[in-house]
Amino acid sequence: MTFLNITIDERSKVKYVLVYFLVVFGLSCKEKQKHLPEKPISQPNVVLILTDDQGYQDVGIFGSPNIETPHLDQMASEGMKLTNYYAAQAVCSASRAGLLTGCYPNRIGIHNALGPDNTHGINSSETTIAEMLKAQGYKTAIFGKWHLGHYPEFMPNRHGFDEYFGIPYSNDMWPKHPQQGPIFNFPDLPLYENETVIDTLNEQSQLTTQITERSVDFINKNKDNPFFLYVPHPQPHVPLFVSDKFKGKSKRGLYGDVIMEIDWSVGQILEALKKNGLEDNTIVIFTSDNGPWLSYGNHAGSALPYREGKGTAWEGGQREPFIIKYPDKLQAGKIVDVPVMAIDLLPTLAALTDSELPELTIDGKNVWNVISSQTTESPQKAYFFYYRVNELFGVQYGKWKLYFPHRYRTMEGQEPGKDGLPGDYRMVDLEEIELYDVKNDVSEIQNVADEHPEIVAEIKLLANDMRHRLGDSLLELEGTETREPGRIVQK
């Protein structure tokens, strides 16, 4: 009997050979699969949203009585809220330097707020978060305010960012400043696209919208590869500007309108992540660079219940709202009250993205275990509060905050500014060491230095060690570890 011209015996032989071949081929493929590299775990995207001069209280979830921020509130409910987060310093450029490099800003020679007359900026030897992530294959962008030097070698595209749209320094550094002439002589305010000036700003009402649109477009374009999106809003730094979409919408006047538009911007960014299926694997952070500029009165934010604001080392100067969302790794709705500082973000992001830390010494530590509530023990012994040109004002140590003698500014007892015009600060000399329990005395009312001499002694030792490393102009001490900023040689 035959079937397709093949006898039964022949068919058996063919079947045997075929089975043998399939078994051998299968084992061979399996052996090859053993040697194939495992598919890499998807790298998380990073979105860092930074506002300018926003007070601790100026978010609904952080206690605002009259500003609605539904998107930020929802972000906090779906993510985590840090109630004891500190900016790196109480002023714009220094704060941003610390945030982006993981260093105390005085370590890398960035002090105060750089302006159009300054000829220095961030040194090319320093590593920014953007450069660190770019080395890992990330696409990088900054849309907003830079403020780390405005000469080409200091600008974002030379420090790890593929794309840049925004202004080089604060939005009040322009000819329309209320003190232009008597005090300042600012040139026109340029708007940059990468390294090209594309416009001169005469008003700024569309800037928040433009920054938001750029951010959403960047997310849409880069949905298939990891990215770092840095959104440092120029607002609510004075002068305040808001689009017609939010003009008159808040119960807090123009300042509240501005915050509501920033909240809308956050919502647009979060929605873009969701639409592109990136929500779960994206780290989104929202915070501010320093506290409110209190001399501007109704055009300033609120740091309540904390003391003072921008330009001081008191809690209101550097304690900021901080929200982080990362559904893949963080439990929703948690509150963390362990101290964290902006200098810790770079090393923490390095750990989360498997990136290499900078070669040069940094001050930040990986605080992921703190943020993720795995521990309440900080890897940092203390945080140091410098201001002006390398003056050590204070030290945060556990629940304690110690202040050394220094001069600071206050609006207490002064007539506040109004409608965009600043009031005058009063200068105060702190003549003796003061110590506060900032966990139980959040407004820093009761000086307890005399009751806790042992704590004062411990903090003094930590301060002396830091003075040896980074110096202290108040005591005319130079540090052994400080580095120079980048400088333009004037011909």
Secondary structure, 3 states (H helix, E strand, C coil): CEECCEEHHHHHHHHHHHHHHHHHHHHHHHHHHHHCCCCCCCCCEEEEEEECCCCCCCCHHHCCCCCCCHHHHHHHHHCEEEEEEECCCCCHHHHHHHHHHCCCHHHHCCCCCCCCCCCEECCCCCCCHHHHHHCCCCEEEEEEECCCCCCHHHCHHHCCCCEEEEECCCCCCCCCCCCECCCECCCCEEEEECCEEEEEECCCCCHHHHHHHHHHHHHHHCCCCCEEEEEECCCCCCCCCCCCCCCCCCCCHHHHHHHHHHHHHHHHHHHHHHHCCCCCCEEEEEEECCCCCHHHHHHCCCCCCCCCCCCCCCHHHHEEEEEEECCCCCCCCEEECCCEEHHHHHHHHHHHHCCCCCCCCCCCCCCHHHHCCCCCCCCCCCEEEEECCCEEEEEEECCEEEECCEEEEECCCCCCCECCECCCCEEEEECCCEEEECCCCCCCCCCCCCCCHHHHHHHHHHHHHHHHHHEEHHHCEECCCCCCCEECCCC
